[in-house]
């Protein structure tokens, strides 16, 4: 049976981003919710209650907000890939999951994508 990885969860982080298939949709920032799962390299064993030995989730959240606010994208899938790539590069993690929820389609609670990337 595979062992469950230790995970850091960031749930429903509010992002402001210009995203959409049409120019009109991208003309104004939209609210997108991101849920992110980070799997730290080495897990939680041996942290000794020291922030420097783990992933700073506040720094990861701020990095995600900054990336989302820069530029415009047509696809929510592209934003998910951009976020996953940035988090893998900037933080000591072995894997990341990114779920994005967008509130644009009438008669739905949300539309979204979910990806997982591993080293």
N, C-alpha and C positions, 0 to 999 in steps of 0.2 A: 504494500500500500504506500503510495507516495506521501512524503511528509509535507504538511501544510507550511508554507513560507510565512515568516513574520511579515506583517503588513502595517503600513501607515495609511490611514484613510483621510481623505479630504472630501467632504460630502457637500454637494450642491454649492460650490464656489461660484459666486456671481461674476461673470465676465461681461465686459462691454466691448462689442466688436462689430465691425462692418462686414457683413456676410450675406450672401444671397445670389441667386442665379441671375437676377436682373439688376441693372444699374440703379433703378429706383429703390430696390430692397437694400442695396449697399450704401445708399446716400446718407443714411442716418445710422448711428450705432444701435445695435440690438442687444437685448439681454439674452445671454446664453448661460445655462447652468452646467458646470463641470464637476463631475465626481471623479476623483483620482485615487488610485491605489498604488502605493509605492512599496516595493519589496527591497528593503535595504540589503546591501552586500554584507554578509556576515550575520544578518538577523539582529536580534536583541541581546544575545548572549554576550556578556563582557562589556556592556555599556558603562558600568560603574556610575550610573546616574549622571553622565557627562554628555551635554548636548553635542559637543564636537565629535562624538563617536557615533552619532546617528544622523539621520536626514532631518534637517531643520524644516519642518512642514510649513512654518510661516514664510520662510524664504522661498520654498517651492510654490506656495500659493501666490506670492507677490510676483514671482517670475512668470507664472502662468497668466496672471492679469496683465502684465506688461506686454507679453508676446501677443495676447489676444487684441490688445488695444492698438497695436501697430499694424498698419496696412489694411488692405481689404482682401477678402477671399470670396470666391464664388461658392465653394463647397464646404459644408461642415466637416466632411471627411478630411479635407485638407487641413483644417484647423486642428483636428484630432491628431493627425500625423505630425504636424508642426509641434504641438504640445508634447507628445510622446518623445519625439527626437530631442527636443530641448532638455527635457527632464533627464533623459538617459545621458546626455552629454554633461550636464551641470551638476548632477548629484550622484553619490555612490549607491546606485541601485542596480539590481540584477534584472528587474522587470518592472513594467508600469502598465496599468490599465487606465484608459481615459474614456469616460462616457460624457457625451455632450448632449444637452437637451435644448432645443430651439422652439420658440413659441410663435410660429408663423402660420401654420396650416389651420384654417377654420375647422371647427367641429372635432378638434383633437385636443388632448391635454398637452401634448408636445410631440415633436418628431426628434429623432436622435440617432446617434451612432455610438458604438462601443468598440474599442480596439485594445489589444494587448500586444506589447512588444517586449522581447527578452534579449539579453546579450547572448 
